[in-house]
Amino acid sequence: MVDTFLVPEKTVIQAKGDGVSVDVSSASNRVLLATLHITNIIEQESLDVSIYGSADGTTWTPKPLASFPQKFYRGEQPLLVDLTQHADVKLLRAHWEASRWGRGTETPMFEFHVTLKEIPPEVLREARAEAKAMA
């Protein structure tokens, strides 16, 4: 069962960058829950975080497998990462870009982390059944 950090706690960034690669090959269920936790910011800035996949840790998908909506404030944002159509993906990593505008320094500052948890198959089945019943 995958339950780890895609971006470690208390990560502070001031420019674009990439997180470490995380092995998800042991996941029995290929649907994961990523949660972006923004814990500290300065005003007038934005953060974009995307998740890329790789089969070998060298070559990464040209487009993100999933992307969080652009964020401007502290808080949490969940995101489903569905790897069922990407059987070759064994590793995931986060990529982020930060920008700042307005008064003061032009250097952005975000403190954040991203958790990654495998969704148990029974929870996913239950959610799909509920969604189907509501449709």
C-alpha positions in Angstrom: 0.0 0.0 0.0 1.4 3.3 -1.1 1.3 6.0 1.6 4.1 8.5 1.3 5.2 12.1 0.5 5.5 13.1 -3.1 7.0 16.4 -1.8 8.4 16.2 1.8 6.9 18.2 4.6 8.0 21.8 5.1 9.4 22.1 1.6 10.1 25.8 0.9 10.5 26.9 -2.7 11.2 30.2 -4.4 11.4 29.0 -8.0 10.3 26.2 -10.3 11.6 22.7 -9.5 11.0 19.0 -9.3 10.5 16.7 -6.4 12.2 13.3 -5.8 10.9 10.3 -7.7 8.5 8.0 -5.7 8.2 4.3 -6.6 4.5 3.4 -7.0 5.1 0.0 -8.6 4.0 -1.8 -5.5 0.5 -0.2 -5.6 -2.1 -3.0 -6.1 -4.6 -0.3 -7.0 -3.5 2.1 -9.8 -5.7 5.0 -8.5 -4.0 7.2 -5.9 -5.0 10.3 -3.9 -2.5 13.2 -4.0 -3.1 16.0 -1.6 -1.4 19.4 -1.9 -0.9 21.1 1.5 0.1 24.7 1.4 1.2 25.8 4.9 2.9 29.2 4.3 2.9 31.9 1.6 3.4 35.5 1.0 0.9 37.7 -0.7 0.4 38.1 -4.5 1.8 34.8 -5.7 0.6 31.6 -7.4 1.7 28.0 -7.3 1.2 25.4 -10.0 1.9 21.7 -9.1 1.7 18.8 -11.6 2.5 15.1 -11.4 4.6 13.3 -14.0 5.2 9.6 -14.5 8.2 7.5 -15.6 8.9 3.8 -16.3 12.6 4.1 -15.7 13.3 7.3 -13.7 15.1 8.8 -16.7 12.4 9.6 -19.2 9.3 11.4 -17.8 5.9 11.8 -19.5 5.9 14.8 -21.8 2.6 16.0 -20.3 1.5 15.8 -16.6 -0.6 12.8 -15.6 -2.5 15.1 -13.3 -2.4 18.7 -12.2 -3.7 20.6 -9.2 -5.6 23.8 -9.9 -3.5 26.9 -9.6 -3.3 28.0 -6.0 -3.0 31.4 -4.3 -3.7 30.7 -0.7 -3.0 28.3 2.2 -5.1 25.2 2.4 -5.4 21.6 1.1 -6.4 20.4 -2.4 -7.1 16.7 -3.1 -6.5 15.2 -6.6 -7.1 11.7 -8.0 -4.2 10.3 -9.9 -5.5 7.5 -12.1 -2.7 5.3 -13.5 -5.0 2.6 -14.9 -4.3 3.8 -18.5 -0.5 4.1 -17.7 0.6 0.5 -17.0 4.2 1.3 -17.7 4.5 4.1 -15.0 6.4 2.9 -12.0 7.6 6.3 -10.7 5.9 9.6 -10.0 7.3 13.0 -9.2 5.9 16.5 -8.7 6.9 19.5 -10.7 6.1 23.0 -9.5 6.2 26.6 -10.8 5.8 29.7 -8.6 5.3 33.3 -9.6 4.9 36.6 -7.8 3.6 40.0 -8.8 2.9 43.3 -7.1 4.8 45.2 -4.4 8.0 44.1 -2.7 10.3 41.4 -3.7 9.6 39.6 -7.0 10.8 36.3 -5.5 7.9 34.0 -4.6 7.9 31.8 -1.4 5.7 28.8 -0.7 6.0 26.2 2.0 4.1 23.1 1.0 4.1 19.3 0.8 2.2 16.7 -1.2 1.0 13.4 0.2 0.3 10.4 -1.9 -1.9 7.5 -0.8 -3.2 4.5 -2.6 -7.0 4.2 -2.5 -8.1 0.8 -1.3 -10.0 -1.1 -4.0 -13.1 -1.5 -1.8 -13.3 2.2 -1.2 -13.1 2.9 -5.0 -15.7 0.2 -5.7 -18.1 1.8 -3.1 -17.6 5.3 -4.5 -18.2 4.1 -8.1 -21.4 2.3 -7.0 -22.6 5.5 -5.2 -21.8 7.6 -8.3 -23.7 5.2 -10.5 -26.7 5.1 -8.2 -26.8 8.9 -8.2 -26.7 9.2 -12.1 
